[in-house]
Amino acid sequence: MSRIKRTFKYRLYPTKAQTASLESQLALCWQLYNAALQERRDAWCMGRHRISFKDQSAQLPLVKGDCPELAGVYAQVLQNVLRRVDWAFQGFYRRCKAGQTPGYPRFRSRRRYDSLTYPQVGMGWALEGTALRLSKVGAVKVKLHRPLQRTPKTLTLKRECGRWYALF
């Protein structure tokens, strides 16, 4: 039995303060992504040592202690950033093994990093009527133009052309 993944995209209408909070969270996640990528590159160049997702996520509390701004981002969102780095390297290693052109994972510019992902339902976010309650942001107005068919598994907040969208 195969499961079909469906994504429902809804427009968000955050206030100016909420937009500023989302933008700052996005910037912090972008910096964490590039820092995690740099750490993996340095470890490989120094001693041919591979760093895993588990290693980097174990260091996350220490990083949050050094950078108190990261406390303004929900913890599972930060873990998802490290997971994205891990997926990039897994794809790189898979392509190397298959003999394809591998394409080493690249750093992201601030313009090209445009989404935050909450990987678990109910953890850090909740849908309450016409509002989406987000941890560290508050209740954001959402336009539910069609009903959700099932309970969503993940939530991705995406910025497109200056507008914010929720993808369930």
DSSP file with accessible surface (Angstrom, degrees, kcal/mol):
  #  RESIDUE AA STRUCTURE BP1 BP2  ACC     N-H-->O    O-->H-N    N-H-->O    O-->H-N    TCO  KAPPA ALPHA  PHI   PSI    X-CA   Y-CA   Z-CA
    1    1 A M              0   0  220      0, 0.0     2,-0.4     0, 0.0     0, 0.0   0.000 360.0 360.0 360.0 120.3    0.0    0.0    0.0
    2    2 A S        -     0   0  109      2,-0.0     2,-0.4     0, 0.0     0, 0.0  -0.769 360.0-138.9 -97.8 145.0    1.6    3.3   -1.1
    3    3 A R        -     0   0  188     -2,-0.4     2,-0.5     2,-0.0     0, 0.0  -0.852  10.8-138.8-102.5 136.6    0.8    6.5    0.7
    4    4 A I        -     0   0  123     -2,-0.4     2,-0.5     2,-0.0    -2,-0.0  -0.822  13.1-143.3 -94.9 126.7    0.3    9.7   -1.3
    5    5 A K        -     0   0  203     -2,-0.5     2,-0.4     2,-0.0    -2,-0.0  -0.788  20.1-172.1 -89.6 128.0    1.9   12.8    0.1
    6    6 A R        -     0   0  138     -2,-0.5     2,-0.5     2,-0.0    -2,-0.0  -0.960  10.4-153.6-120.3 142.5   -0.2   15.9   -0.4
    7    7 A T        -     0   0   89     -2,-0.4     2,-0.5   145,-0.0   160,-0.0  -0.955   2.9-159.9-116.4 130.1    0.8   19.4    0.4
    8    8 A F        -     0   0   18    160,-2.3   160,-2.7    -2,-0.5     2,-0.5  -0.948   9.8-157.6-109.4 125.5   -1.7   22.1    1.2
    9    9 A K  E     +A  167   0A  78     -2,-0.5     2,-0.4   158,-0.2   158,-0.2  -0.902  13.7 177.3-110.8 124.2   -0.5   25.6    0.7
   10   10 A Y  E     -A  166   0A   1    156,-2.7   156,-3.1    -2,-0.5     2,-0.3  -0.962  29.7-114.9-127.0 145.9   -2.2   28.5    2.6
   11   11 A R  E     -AB 165 143A  66    132,-0.5   132,-2.4    -2,-0.4     2,-0.3  -0.558  26.8-148.9 -80.0 136.1   -1.4   32.2    2.7
   12   12 A L  E     -AB 164 142A   1    152,-2.7   152,-0.5    -2,-0.3   130,-0.2  -0.817   7.5-159.9-102.7 148.0   -0.3   33.7    6.0
   13   13 A Y  E     + B   0 141A 101    128,-3.1   128,-0.7    -2,-0.3     2,-0.1  -0.679  21.1 179.7-125.0  75.3   -0.9   37.2    7.0
   14   14 A P        -     0   0   27      0, 0.0   126,-0.1     0, 0.0   150,-0.1  -0.411  28.0-115.8 -76.1 154.0    1.6   38.0    9.8
   15   15 A T     >  -     0   0   80     -2,-0.1     4,-2.8     1,-0.1     5,-0.2  -0.242  37.7 -96.8 -73.0 174.4    1.8   41.4   11.5
   16   16 A K  H  > S+     0   0  193      1,-0.2     4,-2.3     2,-0.2     5,-0.2   0.906 127.2  49.1 -62.6 -40.0    4.9   43.5   11.1
   17   17 A A  H  > S+     0   0   75      2,-0.2     4,-2.1     1,-0.2    -1,-0.2   0.906 112.7  47.5 -66.4 -39.8    6.3   42.3   14.4
   18   18 A Q  H  > S+     0   0   25      2,-0.2     4,-2.8     1,-0.2    -2,-0.2   0.892 110.5  52.2 -68.4 -38.1    5.6   38.6   13.4
   19   19 A T  H  X S+     0   0   42     -4,-2.8     4,-2.7     2,-0.2    -2,-0.2   0.928 109.7  49.4 -62.4 -43.0    7.2   39.2   10.0
   20   20 A A  H  X S+     0   0   60     -4,-2.3     4,-2.4     1,-0.2    -2,-0.2   0.907 111.6  49.2 -62.5 -40.4   10.3   40.6   11.7
   21   21 A S  H  X S+     0   0   29     -4,-2.1     4,-2.3     2,-0.2    -2,-0.2   0.925 112.4  47.1 -65.1 -44.7   10.4   37.6   14.0
   22   22 A L  H  X S+     0   0    0     -4,-2.8     4,-2.4     1,-0.2    -2,-0.2   0.908 112.2  50.6 -63.4 -41.2   10.0   35.1   11.1
   23   23 A E  H  X S+     0   0   54     -4,-2.7     4,-2.2    -5,-0.2    -2,-0.2   0.907 110.9  48.2 -63.5 -41.8   12.7   37.0    9.1
   24   24 A S  H  X S+     0   0   61     -4,-2.4     4,-2.3     2,-0.2    -2,-0.2   0.895 111.4  50.3 -67.7 -38.1   15.1   36.9   12.0
   25   25 A Q  H  X S+     0   0    1     -4,-2.3     4,-2.4     2,-0.2    -2,-0.2   0.912 110.2  50.7 -63.5 -40.3   14.5   33.2   12.6
   26   26 A L  H  X S+     0   0    4     -4,-2.4     4,-2.4     1,-0.2    -2,-0.2   0.911 109.7  50.1 -62.9 -42.0   15.1   32.6    8.9
   27   27 A A  H  X S+     0   0   10     -4,-2.2     4,-2.3     1,-0.2    -2,-0.2   0.906 110.8  49.1 -64.8 -40.5   18.4   34.5    9.1
   28   28 A L  H  X S+     0   0   25     -4,-2.3     4,-2.4     2,-0.2    -1,-0.2   0.903 111.4  49.2 -66.7 -39.3   19.5   32.5   12.1
   29   29 A C  H  X S+     0   0    0     -4,-2.4     4,-2.5     2,-0.2    -2,-0.2   0.897 109.7  52.2 -66.1 -38.2   18.6   29.2   10.4
   30   30 A W  H  X S+     0   0   51     -4,-2.4     4,-2.2     2,-0.2    78,-0.2   0.928 110.7  47.5 -62.5 -43.9   20.5   30.3    7.3
   31   31 A Q  H  X S+     0   0   99     -4,-2.3     4,-2.4     1,-0.2    -2,-0.2   0.903 111.7  50.4 -64.6 -40.9   23.6   31.1    9.4
   32   32 A L  H  X S+     0   0   16     -4,-2.4     4,-2.7     2,-0.2     5,-0.2   0.910 108.8  52.6 -64.0 -41.0   23.3   27.7   11.2
   33   33 A Y  H  X S+     0   0    9     -4,-2.5     4,-2.3     1,-0.2    -2,-0.2   0.952 112.7  43.6 -58.6 -50.3   23.1   25.9    7.9
   34   34 A N  H  X S+     0   0   28     -4,-2.2     4,-2.5     1,-0.2    -1,-0.2   0.879 113.7  51.1 -66.2 -36.6   26.2   27.5    6.5
   35   35 A A  H  X S+     0   0   58     -4,-2.4     4,-2.4     2,-0.2    -1,-0.2   0.909 110.8  48.4 -66.4 -41.0   28.1   27.0    9.9
   36   36 A A  H  X S+     0   0    4     -4,-2.7     4,-2.0     2,-0.2    -2,-0.2   0.907 112.0  49.3 -66.0 -39.5   27.2   23.3    9.9
   37   37 A L  H  X S+     0   0    0     -4,-2.3     4,-2.3    -5,-0.2    -2,-0.2   0.931 111.3  49.6 -64.0 -43.0   28.3   22.9    6.3
   38   38 A Q  H  X S+     0   0   75     -4,-2.5     4,-2.8     1,-0.2     5,-0.2   0.897 108.1  53.9 -63.8 -39.6   31.6   24.7    7.1
   39   39 A E  H  X S+     0   0   60     -4,-2.4     4,-2.3     1,-0.2    -1,-0.2   0.920 110.0  46.8 -62.2 -42.1   32.1   22.4   10.1
   40   40 A R  H  X S+     0   0   14     -4,-2.0     4,-1.9     2,-0.2    -1,-0.2   0.907 112.8  49.4 -66.9 -39.8   31.7   19.3    8.0
   41   41 A R  H  X S+     0   0   90     -4,-2.3     4,-2.5     1,-0.2    -2,-0.2   0.928 112.4  47.8 -64.2 -44.8   34.1   20.7    5.3
   42   42 A D  H  X S+     0   0   77     -4,-2.8     4,-2.6     1,-0.2     5,-0.2   0.899 109.6  52.4 -63.8 -41.8   36.7   21.6    7.9
   43   43 A A  H  X S+     0   0   19     -4,-2.3     4,-1.8    -5,-0.2     6,-1.5   0.896 112.4  46.0 -62.7 -37.7   36.6   18.2    9.6
   44   44 A W  H  X S+     0   0   89     -4,-1.9     4,-2.1     4,-0.2    -2,-0.2   0.918 114.6  46.4 -71.5 -41.9   37.1   16.5    6.2
   45   45 A C  H  < S+     0   0  103     -4,-2.5    -2,-0.2     1,-0.2    -1,-0.2   0.868 114.2  48.5 -69.0 -35.6   40.0   18.7    5.2
   46   46 A M  H  < S-     0   0  166     -4,-2.6    -2,-0.2    -5,-0.2    -1,-0.2   0.915 139.4 -12.9 -72.7 -46.0   41.7   18.4    8.5
   47   47 A G  H  < S-     0   0   54     -4,-1.8    -2,-0.2    -5,-0.2    -3,-0.2   0.178  88.8-100.4-150.0  25.7   41.7   14.7    9.0
   48   48 A R  S  < S+     0   0  172     -4,-2.1     2,-0.5     1,-0.2    -4,-0.2   0.905  71.4 152.7  53.4  43.8   39.3   13.0    6.6
   49   49 A H        -     0   0  111     -6,-1.5     2,-0.4    -9,-0.1    -1,-0.2  -0.913  37.7-143.8-109.3 130.4   36.7   12.7    9.4
   50   50 A R        -     0   0  144     -2,-0.5     2,-0.5    -3,-0.1   -10,-0.1  -0.796   8.8-151.2 -92.9 135.2   33.0   12.6    8.6
   51   51 A I        -     0   0   20     -2,-0.4     2,-0.2   -11,-0.1    -7,-0.0  -0.882  14.9-151.2-104.3 133.4   30.6   14.4   10.9
   52   52 A S     >  -     0   0   47     -2,-0.5     4,-2.1     1,-0.1     5,-0.2  -0.472  28.9-106.3 -98.7 171.3   27.1   13.0   11.2
   53   53 A F  H  > S+     0   0   34      1,-0.2     4,-3.0     2,-0.2     5,-0.3   0.902 121.2  56.3 -59.4 -41.3   23.7   14.5   11.9
   54   54 A K  H  > S+     0   0  160      1,-0.2     4,-1.7     2,-0.2    -1,-0.2   0.903 106.8  48.8 -60.4 -42.4   23.9   12.9   15.4
   55   55 A D  H  > S+     0   0   70      2,-0.2     4,-1.0     1,-0.2    -1,-0.2   0.927 114.8  44.3 -63.0 -45.9   27.2   14.6   16.1
   56   56 A Q  H  X S+     0   0    5     -4,-2.1     4,-0.6     1,-0.2     3,-0.4   0.893 111.9  50.9 -70.5 -38.2   26.0   18.0   15.1
   57   57 A S  H >< S+     0   0   28     -4,-3.0     3,-0.6     1,-0.2    -1,-0.2   0.833 105.9  57.0 -70.5 -28.1   22.6   17.8   16.8
   58   58 A A  H 3< S+     0   0   71     -4,-1.7     4,-0.3    -5,-0.3    -1,-0.2   0.799 106.6  50.4 -68.3 -27.5   24.4   16.8   20.1
   59   59 A Q  H 3X S+     0   0   70     -4,-1.0     4,-2.2    -3,-0.4     3,-0.5   0.592  85.5  92.1 -83.1 -11.1   26.4   20.0   19.8
   60   60 A L  H <X S+     0   0   10     -4,-0.6     4,-2.7    -3,-0.6     5,-0.2   0.880  81.4  52.5 -57.7 -42.4   23.3   22.1   19.3
   61   61 A P  H  > S+     0   0   88      0, 0.0     4,-1.5     0, 0.0    -1,-0.2   0.898 110.9  48.9 -61.6 -34.9   22.8   22.9   23.1
   62   62 A L  H  > S+     0   0  122     -3,-0.5     4,-1.8    -4,-0.3    -2,-0.2   0.902 110.7  49.8 -68.4 -39.6   26.4   24.2   23.3
   63   63 A V  H  X S+     0   0   51     -4,-2.2     4,-2.3     1,-0.2    -1,-0.2   0.908 108.6  52.8 -64.8 -40.2   25.9   26.3   20.2
   64   64 A K  H  < S+     0   0   63     -4,-2.7     7,-0.2     1,-0.2    -1,-0.2   0.837 107.2  53.2 -65.2 -30.3   22.8   27.8   21.7
   65   65 A G  H  < S+     0   0   61     -4,-1.5    -1,-0.2    -5,-0.2    -2,-0.2   0.875 112.8  43.1 -69.7 -36.5   24.8   28.6   24.8
   66   66 A D  H  < S+     0   0  142     -4,-1.8    -2,-0.2     1,-0.3    -1,-0.2   0.797 122.4  39.1 -76.9 -31.6   27.4   30.5   22.7
   67   67 A C    ><  -     0   0   33     -4,-2.3     3,-1.8    -5,-0.2     4,-0.3  -0.818  66.6-176.3-121.8  88.6   24.8   32.2   20.5
   68   68 A P  G >  S+     0   0   88      0, 0.0     3,-1.5     0, 0.0     4,-0.2   0.706  76.6  74.0 -63.7 -16.7   21.8   33.3   22.7
   69   69 A E  G >  S+     0   0  114      1,-0.3     3,-1.9     2,-0.2   -41,-0.1   0.807  83.3  68.8 -63.8 -28.0   19.9   34.5   19.7
   70   70 A L  G X  S+     0   0    7     -3,-1.8     3,-1.7     1,-0.3    -1,-0.3   0.693  81.0  75.0 -66.4 -15.4   19.2   30.9   18.7
   71   71 A A  G <  S+     0   0   50     -3,-1.5    -1,-0.3     1,-0.3    -2,-0.2   0.720  84.6  67.3 -67.2 -17.0   16.9   30.6   21.7
   72   72 A G  G <  S+     0   0   36     -3,-1.9     2,-0.4    -4,-0.2    -1,-0.3   0.434  91.7  73.4 -81.8   1.4   14.4   32.6   19.7
   73   73 A V  S <  S-     0   0    1     -3,-1.7    63,-0.1    -4,-0.1     5,-0.1  -0.950  95.2-105.0-118.3 136.4   14.0   29.7   17.2
   74   74 A Y    >>  -     0   0   45     -2,-0.4     4,-1.6    61,-0.3     3,-0.8  -0.310  30.4-124.7 -59.1 138.3   12.1   26.6   18.1
   75   75 A A  H 3> S+     0   0   39      1,-0.3     4,-2.2     2,-0.2     5,-0.2   0.857 107.3  52.5 -59.5 -39.8   14.5   23.7   18.8
   76   76 A Q  H 3> S+     0   0   33      1,-0.2     4,-1.8     2,-0.2    -1,-0.3   0.803 104.7  56.7 -71.3 -24.2   13.1   21.2   16.3
   77   77 A V  H <> S+     0   0    1     -3,-0.8     4,-1.6     2,-0.2    -1,-0.2   0.920 107.9  48.2 -68.0 -41.5   13.4   23.9   13.5
   78   78 A L  H  X S+     0   0    0     -4,-1.6     4,-1.7     1,-0.2    -2,-0.2   0.904 110.0  51.7 -64.7 -40.1   17.1   24.1   14.3
   79   79 A Q  H  X S+     0   0   82     -4,-2.2     4,-2.1     1,-0.2    -1,-0.2   0.881 106.1  55.0 -64.0 -35.9   17.4   20.3   14.2
   80   80 A N  H  X S+     0   0   15     -4,-1.8     4,-2.2    37,-0.2    -1,-0.2   0.849 102.5  56.7 -65.8 -32.9   15.7   20.3   10.8
   81   81 A V  H  X S+     0   0    2     -4,-1.6     4,-1.6     2,-0.2    -1,-0.2   0.939 109.2  45.8 -61.4 -45.0   18.3   22.8    9.5
   82   82 A L  H  X S+     0   0    5     -4,-1.7     4,-2.2     1,-0.2    -2,-0.2   0.863 109.2  55.9 -66.2 -33.2   21.0   20.2   10.5
   83   83 A R  H  X S+     0   0   88     -4,-2.1     4,-2.8     1,-0.2    -1,-0.2   0.893 103.5  54.8 -65.3 -37.3   19.0   17.5    8.9
   84   84 A R  H  X S+     0   0   47     -4,-2.2     4,-2.1     2,-0.2    -1,-0.2   0.902 107.6  49.3 -62.2 -40.6   19.0   19.5    5.6
   85   85 A V  H  X S+     0   0    0     -4,-1.6     4,-2.1     2,-0.2    -1,-0.2   0.932 111.1  50.3 -62.9 -42.8   22.8   19.6    5.7
   86   86 A D  H  X S+     0   0   19     -4,-2.2     4,-2.6     1,-0.2    -2,-0.2   0.913 109.1  50.8 -62.9 -42.4   22.8   15.9    6.4
   87   87 A W  H  X S+     0   0  135     -4,-2.8     4,-2.3     1,-0.2    -1,-0.2   0.888 107.6  54.3 -62.4 -37.9   20.5   15.2    3.4
   88   88 A A  H  X S+     0   0   29     -4,-2.1     4,-1.9     1,-0.2    -1,-0.2   0.924 112.0  43.8 -62.7 -42.2   22.7   17.3    1.2
   89   89 A F  H  X S+     0   0    2     -4,-2.1     4,-2.9     2,-0.2     5,-0.2   0.881 110.2  54.8 -72.5 -36.4   25.7   15.2    2.1
   90   90 A Q  H  X S+     0   0  105     -4,-2.6     4,-2.4     2,-0.2    -2,-0.2   0.924 110.1  47.3 -61.1 -41.5   23.8   11.9    1.8
   91   91 A G  H  X S+     0   0    9     -4,-2.3     4,-2.4     2,-0.2    -2,-0.2   0.899 111.3  51.8 -65.1 -38.5   22.8   12.9   -1.8
   92   92 A F  H  X S+     0   0   29     -4,-1.9     4,-2.3     2,-0.2    -2,-0.2   0.947 112.3  44.4 -62.3 -48.8   26.4   13.9   -2.5
   93   93 A Y  H  X S+     0   0   66     -4,-2.9     4,-2.5     1,-0.2    -2,-0.2   0.887 112.3  52.8 -65.8 -37.9   27.8   10.5   -1.3
   94   94 A R  H  X S+     0   0  146     -4,-2.4     4,-2.0    -5,-0.2    -1,-0.2   0.930 110.7  46.8 -63.0 -43.4   25.1    8.6   -3.1
   95   95 A R  H  X>S+     0   0   65     -4,-2.4     5,-2.1     2,-0.2     4,-0.5   0.887 111.3  52.0 -67.7 -36.3   25.9   10.4   -6.4
   96   96 A C  H ><5S+     0   0   58     -4,-2.3     3,-1.0     1,-0.2    -2,-0.2   0.932 110.7  47.9 -61.8 -45.4   29.6    9.7   -5.9
   97   97 A K  H 3<5S+     0   0  194     -4,-2.5    -2,-0.2     1,-0.2    -1,-0.2   0.860 110.3  51.7 -65.1 -34.0   29.0    6.0   -5.3
   98   98 A A  H 3<5S-     0   0   67     -4,-2.0    -1,-0.2    -5,-0.2    -2,-0.2   0.523 114.2-116.0 -81.6  -6.0   26.8    5.8   -8.4
   99   99 A G  T <<5S+     0   0   68     -3,-1.0    -3,-0.2    -4,-0.5    -2,-0.1   0.646  70.7 133.6  81.2  14.4   29.5    7.4  -10.6
  100  100 A Q  S   <S-     0   0  107     -5,-2.1    -1,-0.2    -6,-0.2    -2,-0.0  -0.365  75.5 -78.9 -87.0 173.0   27.4   10.5  -11.4
  101  101 A T        -     0   0  132      1,-0.2    -1,-0.1    -2,-0.1    -5,-0.1  -0.654  51.0-157.6 -71.1 113.8   28.5   14.1  -11.2
  102  102 A P        -     0   0   40      0, 0.0    -1,-0.2     0, 0.0    -7,-0.1   0.906   2.8-152.2 -73.5 -43.4   28.3   14.6   -7.5
  103  103 A G        -     0   0   48     -8,-0.1     3,-0.1     2,-0.1    -8,-0.1   0.953  21.8-121.6  68.3  87.1   27.9   18.3   -6.9
  104  104 A Y        -     0   0   81      1,-0.1   -15,-0.1   -12,-0.1    -1,-0.0  -0.287  37.9 -90.6 -60.0 140.1   29.4   19.1   -3.5
  105  105 A P        -     0   0   11      0, 0.0     2,-0.3     0, 0.0    -1,-0.1  -0.285  50.3-146.6 -55.8 135.8   26.9   20.7   -1.1
  106  106 A R        -     0   0  165     -3,-0.1     2,-0.1     1,-0.1   -69,-0.0  -0.685  15.0-101.6-107.2 159.0   27.1   24.5   -1.4
  107  107 A F        -     0   0   79     -2,-0.3     2,-0.4     1,-0.1    -1,-0.1  -0.414  39.3-126.8 -70.1 150.9   26.7   27.4    1.0
  108  108 A R        -     0   0   70    -78,-0.2     2,-0.1    -2,-0.1   -74,-0.1  -0.834  11.8-135.1-102.9 138.9   23.3   29.2    0.8
  109  109 A S    >>  -     0   0   48     -2,-0.4     3,-0.7     1,-0.1     4,-0.7  -0.464  31.2-107.3 -81.3 163.8   23.0   32.9    0.3
  110  110 A R  G >4 S+     0   0  126      1,-0.3     3,-0.6     2,-0.2    -1,-0.1   0.865 120.2  54.2 -62.6 -33.0   20.5   34.7    2.4
  111  111 A R  G 34 S+     0   0  208      1,-0.2    -1,-0.3     3,-0.0    -3,-0.0   0.791 107.5  50.4 -70.1 -28.0   18.2   35.1   -0.6
  112  112 A R  G <4 S+     0   0  142     -3,-0.7     2,-0.8     1,-0.1    -1,-0.2   0.466  92.8  78.0 -93.8  -3.6   18.2   31.4   -1.3
  113  113 A Y    <<  +     0   0    8     -4,-0.7   -83,-0.1    -3,-0.6    -1,-0.1  -0.896  54.2 146.6-104.9 104.9   17.3   30.2    2.2
  114  114 A D        +     0   0   47     -2,-0.8    45,-2.6   -84,-0.0     2,-0.3   0.148  38.8  67.9-134.5  23.8   13.6   30.8    2.4
  115  115 A S  E     -C  158   0A  17     43,-0.2     2,-0.4   -89,-0.1    43,-0.2  -0.999  46.7-158.9-148.4 151.7   11.8   28.2    4.6
  116  116 A L  E     -C  157   0A   2     41,-2.4    41,-3.1    -2,-0.3     2,-0.5  -0.983  18.2-153.7-122.5 137.2   11.5   26.9    8.1
  117  117 A T  E     -C  156   0A  19     -2,-0.4    39,-0.2    39,-0.2   -37,-0.2  -0.956  13.0-162.8-122.2 127.3   10.2   23.4    8.9
  118  118 A Y  E     -C  155   0A   0     37,-3.6    37,-2.2    -2,-0.5   -41,-0.1  -0.920  14.9-163.4 -98.4 107.7    8.4   22.2   12.0
  119  119 A P        +     0   0   47      0, 0.0     2,-0.4     0, 0.0    -1,-0.1   0.631  62.9  57.0 -77.1 -12.2    8.8   18.4   11.6
  120  120 A Q  S >  S-     0   0   94      3,-0.4     3,-1.1    35,-0.1     5,-0.2  -0.952  82.9-115.2-123.7 143.0    6.2   17.2   14.1
  121  121 A V  T 3  S+     0   0   69     -2,-0.4     5,-0.1    32,-0.4     3,-0.1  -0.450  99.7   6.9 -70.1 134.8    2.5   17.9   14.3
  122  122 A G  T 3  S+     0   0   51      3,-0.2     2,-0.9    -2,-0.2    -1,-0.2   0.388  98.5 113.5  77.6  -5.5    1.5   19.8   17.4
  123  123 A M  S <  S-     0   0   82     -3,-1.1    -3,-0.4     1,-0.2    -1,-0.2  -0.840  98.5 -13.8-103.3 101.0    5.1   20.4   18.5
  124  124 A G  S    S+     0   0   17     -2,-0.9    11,-3.1     1,-0.1     2,-0.3   0.303 132.6  54.5  93.0  -9.9    5.8   24.1   18.3
  125  125 A W  E     -D  134   0A  11      9,-0.2     2,-0.3    -5,-0.2    -3,-0.2  -0.994  53.6-179.1-153.9 153.5    2.7   24.9   16.2
  126  126 A A  E     -D  133   0A  37      7,-1.8     7,-3.1    -2,-0.3     2,-0.7  -0.974  26.4-129.5-153.1 142.4   -1.1   24.4   16.3
  127  127 A L  E     +D  132   0A  59     -2,-0.3     2,-0.5     5,-0.2     5,-0.2  -0.852  28.3 179.2 -95.5 116.5   -3.9   25.3   13.9
  128  128 A E  E >   -D  131   0A  94      3,-3.1     3,-1.6    -2,-0.7     2,-0.4  -0.851  56.1 -68.1-123.6  92.9   -6.6   27.1   15.9
  129  129 A G  T 3  S-     0   0   59     -2,-0.5    15,-0.0     1,-0.3    -1,-0.0  -0.471 118.2 -10.6  66.1-117.9   -9.5   28.2   13.7
  130  130 A T  T 3  S+     0   0  101     -2,-0.4    12,-2.5    -3,-0.1     2,-0.4   0.150 125.9  80.0-100.1  19.0   -8.2   30.9   11.3
  131  131 A A  E <   -DE 128 141A  22     -3,-1.6    -3,-3.1    10,-0.2     2,-0.6  -0.952  64.9-147.8-127.5 147.0   -5.0   31.3   13.2
  132  132 A L  E     -DE 127 140A   0      8,-3.1     8,-2.7    -2,-0.4     2,-0.7  -0.958  18.3-148.8-111.7 111.5   -1.8   29.3   13.2
  133  133 A R  E     -DE 126 139A 115     -7,-3.1    -7,-1.8    -2,-0.6     2,-0.4  -0.762  18.7-172.0 -86.9 117.8   -0.1   29.5   16.6
  134  134 A L  E >>  -DE 125 138A   5      4,-2.4     4,-2.6    -2,-0.7     3,-1.6  -0.906  27.5-111.0-112.9 138.0    3.7   29.3   16.2
  135  135 A S  T 34 S+     0   0   35    -11,-3.1   -61,-0.3    -2,-0.4   -12,-0.0  -0.412 103.2   8.0 -63.6 136.0    6.2   28.9   19.0
  136  136 A K  T 34 S+     0   0  114      1,-0.1    -1,-0.2    -2,-0.1   -12,-0.0   0.441 131.0  57.9  72.3   0.9    8.3   32.1   19.5
  137  137 A V  T <4 S-     0   0   23     -3,-1.6     2,-0.2     1,-0.1    -2,-0.2   0.669  90.8-140.5-123.1 -46.9    6.1   34.0   17.0
  138  138 A G  E  <  - E   0 134A  23     -4,-2.6    -4,-2.4     2,-0.1     2,-0.6  -0.700  50.0 -18.9 112.7-165.6    2.5   33.9   18.2
  139  139 A A  E     - E   0 133A  38     -6,-0.2     2,-0.5    -2,-0.2    -6,-0.2  -0.688  61.3-166.6 -85.1 119.0   -0.9   33.5   16.5
  140  140 A V  E     - E   0 132A   0     -8,-2.7    -8,-3.1    -2,-0.6     2,-0.2  -0.899  24.2-116.5-108.1 132.6   -0.6   34.3   12.8
  141  141 A K  E     -BE  13 131A 136   -128,-0.7  -128,-3.1    -2,-0.5     2,-0.4  -0.449  35.1-169.6 -68.8 135.1   -3.7   34.8   10.7
  142  142 A V  E     -B   12   0A   4    -12,-2.5     2,-0.9  -130,-0.2  -130,-0.2  -0.974  22.5-133.4-130.5 141.5   -4.0   32.2    7.9
  143  143 A K  E     -B   11   0A 120   -132,-2.4     2,-1.4    -2,-0.4  -132,-0.5  -0.822  18.5-166.7 -96.0 101.3   -6.4   32.0    5.0
  144  144 A L        +     0   0   63     -2,-0.9  -134,-0.1     1,-0.2    -2,-0.0  -0.677  15.8 168.8 -89.4  86.7   -7.8   28.5    4.9
  145  145 A H        +     0   0  109     -2,-1.4    -1,-0.2     1,-0.1  -135,-0.0   0.611  69.7  20.1 -79.0 -11.4   -9.4   28.5    1.5
  146  146 A R  S    S-     0   0  109     -3,-0.1    -1,-0.1     0, 0.0     2,-0.1  -0.981  91.4-101.2-150.7 151.1  -10.0   24.7    1.6
  147  147 A P        -     0   0  110      0, 0.0     2,-0.3     0, 0.0     3,-0.0  -0.390  35.4-109.8 -75.1 150.8  -10.2   22.2    4.4
  148  148 A L        -     0   0   46      1,-0.1     3,-0.1    -2,-0.1    -4,-0.0  -0.585  21.4-149.4 -73.7 137.8   -7.3   20.0    5.3
  149  149 A Q  S    S+     0   0  114     -2,-0.3     2,-0.3     1,-0.1    -1,-0.1   0.838  73.4   6.0 -80.5 -33.8   -8.1   16.4    4.5
  150  150 A R  S    S-     0   0  164     -3,-0.0    -1,-0.1     0, 0.0     3,-0.0  -0.832  96.7 -70.7-136.7 177.5   -6.1   14.7    7.2
  151  151 A T        -     0   0  104     -2,-0.3   -30,-0.1     1,-0.1    -2,-0.0  -0.603  59.9-118.2 -72.0 125.2   -4.1   15.6   10.2
  152  152 A P        -     0   0   24      0, 0.0     3,-0.1     0, 0.0    -1,-0.1  -0.348  18.9-159.2 -68.6 147.9   -0.9   17.3    8.9
  153  153 A K  S    S+     0   0  150      1,-0.2   -32,-0.4   -33,-0.1     2,-0.3   0.824  72.4  12.1 -91.5 -41.7    2.5   15.6    9.7
  154  154 A T        -     0   0   57    -34,-0.1     2,-0.4   -33,-0.1    -1,-0.2  -0.916  61.1-145.1-134.4 163.7    4.8   18.6    9.1
  155  155 A L  E     -C  118   0A   0    -37,-2.2   -37,-3.6    -2,-0.3     2,-0.5  -0.999  11.8-171.5-130.8 128.5    4.5   22.4    8.7
  156  156 A T  E     -CF 117 167A  31     11,-2.3    11,-2.9    -2,-0.4     2,-0.6  -0.990  10.7-153.7-119.1 127.7    6.8   24.4    6.5
  157  157 A L  E     -CF 116 166A   0    -41,-3.1   -41,-2.4    -2,-0.5     2,-0.4  -0.898  21.1-171.4 -98.4 125.1    6.7   28.2    6.5
  158  158 A K  E     -CF 115 165A  61      7,-2.7     7,-2.5    -2,-0.6     2,-0.6  -0.956  19.4-148.2-126.5 136.8    7.9   29.6    3.2
  159  159 A R  E     + F   0 164A  43    -45,-2.6     2,-0.4    -2,-0.4     5,-0.2  -0.897  22.4 173.5-101.6 122.0    8.7   33.1    2.1
  160  160 A E  E >   - F   0 163A  60      3,-3.0     3,-2.0    -2,-0.6    -2,-0.0  -0.969  68.9 -22.5-131.0 118.7    8.0   33.7   -1.6
  161  161 A C  T 3  S-     0   0  136     -2,-0.4     3,-0.1     1,-0.3    -1,-0.1   0.876 126.7 -49.5  52.6  41.5    8.3   37.2   -3.1
  162  162 A G  T 3  S+     0   0   62      1,-0.3     2,-0.3     0, 0.0    -1,-0.3   0.458 119.2 106.8  80.6  -0.7    7.9   38.9    0.3
  163  163 A R  E <   - F   0 160A 129     -3,-2.0    -3,-3.0  -150,-0.0     2,-0.4  -0.821  62.6-133.4-109.7 153.8    4.8   36.9    1.2
  164  164 A W  E     -AF  12 159A   5   -152,-0.5  -152,-2.7    -2,-0.3     2,-0.3  -0.858  21.0-174.8-110.1 140.0    4.5   34.0    3.7
  165  165 A Y  E     -AF  11 158A  40     -7,-2.5    -7,-2.7    -2,-0.4     2,-0.5  -0.962  19.1-140.0-131.8 149.1    2.9   30.7    3.2
  166  166 A A  E     -AF  10 157A   0   -156,-3.1  -156,-2.7    -2,-0.3     2,-0.6  -0.946  16.0-163.6-107.5 126.7    2.1   27.7    5.4
  167  167 A L  E      AF   9 156A  35    -11,-2.9   -11,-2.3    -2,-0.5  -158,-0.2  -0.956 360.0 360.0-113.8 114.1    2.6   24.3    3.7
  168  168 A F              0   0   15   -160,-2.7  -160,-2.3    -2,-0.6   -13,-0.2  -0.809 360.0 360.0 -99.1 360.0    1.0   21.4    5.5
